[in-house]
Amino acid sequence: MSSFEIGAPRPVSAVQVGTVGAGSKPVQTEIPAETPKAPAAAAAPKVETSAAVKAGAAPVDQDRVRTIRHAVETGTYPVFPAKIADAMIAAGMLLRSAK
């Protein structure tokens, strides 16, 4: 079983990486803040995309959203704990099943 630390978080900067081995203290490794950049001319070639690739707007029924939002705000939205539990169990079973 690998070891881990419990307690107040230590300050970590964006360029600091810590690794923990089994039964050892964390080893700190510094990563340079800036890496050398390639010249702009040698960058990857430009890629053009067509309008067919763009996702477009999501199919959302704004009237239905407004109705549900109003019901939640006023406390009249029906909540059935058994249906919620069934959906959570079904989702867990889907996540555990082999693909």
N, CA and C atoms as a LAMMPS dump frame, in Angstrom:
ITEM: TIMESTEP
0
ITEM: NUMBER OF ATOMS
297
ITEM: BOX BOUNDS ff ff ff
-5.0000000000000000e+02 5.0000000000000000e+02
-5.0000000000000000e+02 5.0000000000000000e+02
-5.0000000000000000e+02 5.0000000000000000e+02
ITEM: ATOMS id mol type element x y z
1 1 1 N 0.852 -1.176 0
2 1 2 C 0 0 0
3 1 3 C 0.892 1.232 0
4 2 1 N 0.666 2.161 -0.889
5 2 2 C 1.5 3.351 -0.969
6 2 3 C 1.137 4.336 0.137
7 3 1 N 2.127 5.108 0.552
8 3 2 C 1.896 6.07 1.625
9 3 3 C 1.376 7.382 1.056
10 4 1 N 0.661 8.112 1.886
11 4 2 C 0.171 9.424 1.499
12 4 3 C 0.097 10.276 2.749
13 5 1 N 0.013 11.587 2.551
14 5 2 C 0.007 12.515 3.668
15 5 3 C -1.402 13.006 3.943
16 6 1 N -1.724 13.142 5.237
17 6 2 C -2.997 13.705 5.648
18 6 3 C -2.686 14.926 6.492
19 7 1 N -3.363 16.009 6.248
20 7 2 C -3.138 17.219 7.029
21 7 3 C -3.307 18.447 6.164
22 8 1 N -2.81 19.547 6.678
23 8 2 C -2.925 20.818 5.966
24 8 3 C -2.135 20.746 4.66
25 9 1 N -2.672 21.314 3.582
26 9 2 C -1.962 21.27 2.316
27 9 3 C -0.712 22.13 2.351
28 10 1 N 0.297 21.684 1.641
29 10 2 C 1.531 22.451 1.522
30 10 3 C 1.4 23.395 0.344
31 11 1 N 2.02 24.568 0.406
32 11 2 C 1.969 25.466 -0.746
33 11 3 C 2.725 24.836 -1.915
34 12 1 N 2.109 24.835 -3.077
35 12 2 C 2.709 24.251 -4.269
36 12 3 C 2.578 25.255 -5.387
37 13 1 N 3.69 25.512 -6.074
38 13 2 C 3.634 26.448 -7.193
39 13 3 C 3.357 25.68 -8.471
40 14 1 N 3.167 26.391 -9.551
41 14 2 C 2.817 25.77 -10.819
42 14 3 C 3.972 24.962 -11.403
43 15 1 N 5.2 25.215 -10.953
44 15 2 C 6.351 24.524 -11.52
45 15 3 C 6.951 23.505 -10.567
46 16 1 N 6.252 23.157 -9.518
47 16 2 C 6.774 22.226 -8.528
48 16 3 C 5.993 20.916 -8.602
49 17 1 N 6.7 19.797 -8.678
50 17 2 C 6.06 18.504 -8.773
51 17 3 C 6.553 17.652 -7.618
52 18 1 N 5.639 17.015 -6.903
53 18 2 C 6.032 16.155 -5.795
54 18 3 C 5.621 14.73 -6.084
55 19 1 N 6.52 13.787 -5.776
56 19 2 C 6.178 12.379 -5.933
57 19 3 C 6.388 11.695 -4.604
58 20 1 N 5.549 10.712 -4.309
59 20 2 C 5.62 9.996 -3.049
60 20 3 C 5.799 8.523 -3.365
61 21 1 N 6.822 7.925 -2.782
62 21 2 C 7.04 6.491 -2.95
63 21 3 C 6.583 5.767 -1.704
64 22 1 N 6.455 4.469 -1.759
65 22 2 C 6.015 3.686 -0.612
66 22 3 C 7.053 3.784 0.496
67 23 1 N 6.645 4.296 1.651
68 23 2 C 7.515 4.388 2.812
69 23 3 C 8.595 5.442 2.705
70 24 1 N 8.472 6.385 1.797
71 24 2 C 9.494 7.422 1.666
72 24 3 C 8.858 8.787 1.783
73 25 1 N 9.718 9.779 1.955
74 25 2 C 9.239 11.162 2.024
75 25 3 C 9.09 11.701 0.61
76 26 1 N 8.244 12.739 0.429
77 26 2 C 8.063 13.303 -0.911
78 26 3 C 9.371 13.83 -1.477
79 27 1 N 9.59 13.602 -2.765
80 27 2 C 10.759 14.096 -3.461
81 27 3 C 10.303 15.253 -4.33
82 28 1 N 10.912 16.403 -4.157
83 28 2 C 10.52 17.586 -4.917
84 28 3 C 11.393 17.704 -6.159
85 29 1 N 10.767 17.955 -7.284
86 29 2 C 11.459 18.108 -8.543
87 29 3 C 11.071 19.453 -9.137
88 30 1 N 12.034 20.227 -9.561
89 30 2 C 11.761 21.531 -10.153
90 30 3 C 11.691 21.385 -11.667
91 31 1 N 10.72 22.035 -12.259
92 31 2 C 10.549 22.065 -13.702
93 31 3 C 10.777 23.505 -14.145
94 32 1 N 11.568 23.726 -15.176
95 32 2 C 11.806 25.112 -15.597
96 32 3 C 10.498 25.807 -15.967
97 33 1 N 10.38 27.069 -15.561
98 33 2 C 9.161 27.828 -15.802
99 33 3 C 8.93 28.071 -17.287
100 34 1 N 9.999 28.298 -18.044
101 34 2 C 9.855 28.558 -19.467
102 34 3 C 10.656 27.543 -20.255
103 35 1 N 10.067 27.033 -21.299
104 35 2 C 10.771 26.117 -22.175
105 35 3 C 11.099 26.869 -23.452
106 36 1 N 12.169 26.496 -24.117
107 36 2 C 12.507 27.193 -25.361
108 36 3 C 11.398 26.998 -26.385
109 37 1 N 11.084 28.067 -27.066
110 37 2 C 9.99 28.018 -28.037
111 37 3 C 10.553 27.969 -29.454
112 38 1 N 9.863 27.238 -30.304
113 38 2 C 10.258 27.145 -31.708
114 38 3 C 9.873 28.443 -32.411
115 39 1 N 10.624 28.809 -33.426
116 39 2 C 10.258 30.014 -34.179
117 39 3 C 8.87 29.862 -34.789
118 40 1 N 8.165 30.969 -34.96
119 40 2 C 6.8 30.951 -35.481
120 40 3 C 6.743 30.353 -36.885
121 41 1 N 7.784 30.562 -37.685
122 41 2 C 7.792 30.056 -39.049
123 41 3 C 7.866 28.524 -39.074
124 42 1 N 8.496 27.923 -38.06
125 42 2 C 8.648 26.474 -38.025
126 42 3 C 7.489 25.798 -37.301
127 43 1 N 6.474 26.557 -36.95
128 43 2 C 5.332 26.001 -36.226
129 43 3 C 4.545 25.059 -37.13
130 44 1 N 3.608 24.354 -36.545
131 44 2 C 2.787 23.402 -37.286
132 44 3 C 2.009 24.124 -38.38
133 45 1 N 1.714 23.424 -39.464
134 45 2 C 0.971 24.069 -40.56
135 45 3 C -0.439 24.44 -40.127
136 46 1 N -0.979 25.439 -40.775
137 46 2 C -2.329 25.908 -40.478
138 46 3 C -3.344 24.857 -40.927
139 47 1 N -4.37 24.66 -40.119
140 47 2 C -5.415 23.698 -40.439
141 47 3 C -6.719 24.456 -40.599
142 48 1 N -7.4 24.214 -41.7
143 48 2 C -8.681 24.854 -41.942
144 48 3 C -9.798 23.869 -41.628
145 49 1 N -10.85 24.343 -40.992
146 49 2 C -11.997 23.484 -40.692
147 49 3 C -13.207 23.996 -41.466
148 50 1 N -14.061 23.077 -41.817
149 50 2 C -15.261 23.46 -42.549
150 50 3 C -16.405 23.717 -41.574
151 51 1 N -17.461 24.304 -42.06
152 51 2 C -18.629 24.587 -41.231
153 51 3 C -19.312 23.299 -40.795
154 52 1 N -19.122 22.201 -41.528
155 52 2 C -19.755 20.924 -41.186
156 52 3 C -19.191 20.35 -39.894
157 53 1 N -17.974 20.733 -39.522
158 53 2 C -17.326 20.2 -38.325
159 53 3 C -17.8 20.926 -37.067
160 54 1 N -18.248 22.161 -37.192
161 54 2 C -18.653 22.943 -36.026
162 54 3 C -19.891 22.347 -35.375
163 55 1 N -19.906 22.339 -34.05
164 55 2 C -20.987 21.694 -33.31
165 55 3 C -22.3 22.459 -33.402
166 56 1 N -22.242 23.754 -33.417
167 56 2 C -23.475 24.536 -33.447
168 56 3 C -24.09 24.648 -32.063
169 57 1 N -25.284 25.155 -32.005
170 57 2 C -25.965 25.352 -30.728
171 57 3 C -26.549 24.036 -30.216
172 58 1 N -26.584 23.901 -28.91
173 58 2 C -27.158 22.711 -28.29
174 58 3 C -28.676 22.742 -28.422
175 59 1 N -29.292 21.586 -28.65
176 59 2 C -30.751 21.553 -28.779
177 59 3 C -31.414 21.632 -27.41
178 60 1 N -31.681 22.851 -26.942
179 60 2 C -32.253 23.07 -25.618
180 60 3 C -33.616 23.726 -25.77
181 61 1 N -34.601 23.151 -25.108
182 61 2 C -35.943 23.719 -25.107
183 61 3 C -36.002 24.764 -23.98
184 62 1 N -35.831 26.028 -24.343
185 62 2 C -35.756 27.098 -23.355
186 62 3 C -37.041 27.22 -22.542
187 63 1 N -38.199 26.965 -23.144
188 63 2 C -39.462 27.038 -22.398
189 63 3 C -39.504 25.979 -21.304
190 64 1 N -39.052 24.763 -21.629
191 64 2 C -39.032 23.675 -20.636
192 64 3 C -38.052 24.001 -19.508
193 65 1 N -36.899 24.549 -19.841
194 65 2 C -35.914 24.942 -18.834
195 65 3 C -36.504 26.003 -17.916
196 66 1 N -37.172 26.972 -18.492
197 66 2 C -37.786 28.048 -17.71
198 66 3 C -38.85 27.481 -16.764
199 67 1 N -39.659 26.532 -17.241
200 67 2 C -40.712 25.915 -16.422
201 67 3 C -40.11 25.138 -15.249
202 68 1 N -39.087 24.338 -15.535
203 68 2 C -38.445 23.555 -14.469
204 68 3 C -37.755 24.478 -13.471
205 69 1 N -37.054 25.486 -13.961
206 69 2 C -36.365 26.419 -13.069
207 69 3 C -37.361 27.109 -12.13
208 70 1 N -38.51 27.514 -12.66
209 70 2 C -39.534 28.17 -11.849
210 70 3 C -40.081 27.203 -10.791
211 71 1 N -40.308 25.938 -11.181
212 71 2 C -40.813 24.946 -10.233
213 71 3 C -39.809 24.686 -9.118
214 72 1 N -38.524 24.656 -9.439
215 72 2 C -37.492 24.441 -8.412
216 72 3 C -37.441 25.643 -7.472
217 73 1 N -37.491 26.839 -8.031
218 73 2 C -37.427 28.052 -7.206
219 73 3 C -38.618 28.177 -6.268
220 74 1 N -39.805 27.775 -6.726
221 74 2 C -40.995 27.9 -5.888
222 74 3 C -41.224 26.688 -4.994
223 75 1 N -40.412 25.631 -5.174
224 75 2 C -40.537 24.449 -4.334
225 75 3 C -41.632 23.503 -4.754
226 76 1 N -42.102 23.607 -5.989
227 76 2 C -43.171 22.735 -6.464
228 76 3 C -42.67 21.639 -7.397
229 77 1 N -41.353 21.539 -7.605
230 77 2 C -40.814 20.501 -8.472
231 77 3 C -40.88 19.169 -7.736
232 78 1 N -41.498 18.137 -8.347
233 78 2 C -41.645 16.859 -7.642
234 78 3 C -40.32 16.099 -7.586
235 79 1 N -39.951 15.649 -6.394
236 79 2 C -38.728 14.874 -6.192
237 79 3 C -39.133 13.514 -5.638
238 80 1 N -38.734 12.459 -6.337
239 80 2 C -39.045 11.102 -5.92
240 80 3 C -37.743 10.397 -5.554
241 81 1 N -37.463 10.252 -4.253
242 81 2 C -36.198 9.635 -3.836
243 81 3 C -35.972 8.246 -4.423
244 82 1 N -37.03 7.453 -4.592
245 82 2 C -36.872 6.104 -5.15
246 82 3 C -36.376 6.158 -6.592
247 83 1 N -36.88 7.11 -7.393
248 83 2 C -36.431 7.244 -8.779
249 83 3 C -34.978 7.699 -8.837
250 84 1 N -34.613 8.608 -7.928
251 84 2 C -33.232 9.093 -7.886
252 84 3 C -32.299 7.945 -7.502
253 85 1 N -32.681 7.166 -6.502
254 85 2 C -31.859 6.032 -6.066
255 85 3 C -31.711 5.009 -7.185
256 86 1 N -32.806 4.703 -7.877
257 86 2 C -32.739 3.748 -8.988
258 86 3 C -31.785 4.233 -10.079
259 87 1 N -31.84 5.517 -10.397
260 87 2 C -30.969 6.07 -11.431
261 87 3 C -29.506 6.032 -10.993
262 88 1 N -29.239 6.299 -9.715
263 88 2 C -27.863 6.253 -9.217
264 88 3 C -27.321 4.824 -9.254
265 89 1 N -28.145 3.846 -8.888
266 89 2 C -27.721 2.45 -8.923
267 89 3 C -27.467 2.013 -10.36
268 90 1 N -28.36 2.393 -11.272
269 90 2 C -28.185 2.035 -12.676
270 90 3 C -26.918 2.65 -13.246
271 91 1 N -26.629 3.901 -12.899
272 91 2 C -25.414 4.559 -13.383
273 91 3 C -24.181 3.848 -12.841
274 92 1 N -24.224 3.44 -11.571
275 92 2 C -23.098 2.713 -10.997
276 92 3 C -22.886 1.383 -11.67
277 93 1 N -23.958 0.694 -12.03
278 93 2 C -23.841 -0.59 -12.708
279 93 3 C -23.258 -0.404 -14.115
280 94 1 N -23.64 0.673 -14.796
281 94 2 C -23.089 0.944 -16.127
282 94 3 C -21.603 1.222 -16.049
283 95 1 N -21.168 1.939 -15.015
284 95 2 C -19.755 2.261 -14.862
285 95 3 C -18.926 1.024 -14.557
286 96 1 N -19.5 0.046 -13.866
287 96 2 C -18.778 -1.154 -13.488
288 96 3 C -18.78 -2.226 -14.564
289 97 1 N -19.694 -2.159 -15.512
290 97 2 C -19.806 -3.204 -16.522
291 97 3 C -18.64 -3.147 -17.494
292 98 1 N -18.254 -4.298 -18.006
293 98 2 C -17.168 -4.379 -18.988
294 98 3 C -17.647 -3.806 -20.315
295 99 1 N -16.737 -3.162 -20.993
296 99 2 C -17.112 -2.515 -22.263
297 99 3 C -16.699 -3.332 -23.422
